[in-house]
Amino acid sequence: MEKIIRRTLSFSFILAFMLLVACASFKYQDDFSFGVSAQADSPEFPVYINGKMCLDTDNIPGLCSKRISSNEALIIRLDARTYSYSLQLACTRELNESQSFHVESGKSFEYAIKPEKFTNLKSFTCIGEVFPDDRSQPLSAKWEVRVKVVDKDYVNRETAYFRSEKGRRFLVMGAHARTVNVQDEGVWHTYIESPVIEIKGDSEKVMAFSESHNMRFNSIGFKK
């Protein structure tokens, strides 16, 4: 037993040493030969839209869509950078929101587009382009958000959630769940007029969406 323990400890030490050496040799490399994201028309610059990171379905930052109430402002925020930069903001022409800003290093940026600007619009798009001051050659990165304006009187579906009760786990889709589609333990099931459903598998792996009579939807568990 003592020999086995010694061998295990020795192997663990060797593995830890190899990982340490590998990490120490993993150094920064420039990517001059890989092209510039803006020139490739690939929006990637991290931006927050109404408090949430703008991500596409592959979790790459800089490209997203946002559903917004017609009486709600659109708030654009960029985290502080280690460099100063120029920002060019261009939105759908009817918004009259094409502007330029200069942001100092260590300062975050926030800008709000008031709802009065898009009262008569059903949708609009805003594109930002960031030009850093610390690069040796001119380059930039973009972000892009498409905004869908929803009637201010429209009420979204309830937020779905899980709850535990006496060792049992339940999925709560809300009182208006006319049909519910649930993937539990890798198998899809359909439930009719069942706002609360007992689940058998790991709640972190459950996916579900439900439809109301008026075709209003909610979901839980899906990843971008």
Beta strands, then each sheet from edge to edge (+ up, - down):
strand 1: 48-49
strand 2: 52-53
strand 3: 63-69
strand 4: 74-78
strand 5: 85-91
strand 6: 99-103
strand 7: 109-113
strand 8: 123-132
strand 9: 141-150
strand 10: 161-165
strand 11: 168-172
strand 12: 179-184
strand 13: 187-192
strand 14: 196-199
strand 15: 207-211
strand 16: 217-220
sheet 1: 2+ 1- 4+ 7-
sheet 2: 3+ 9+ 8- 5+ 6-
sheet 3: 10+ 11- 14+
sheet 4: 13+ 12- 15+ 16-
end
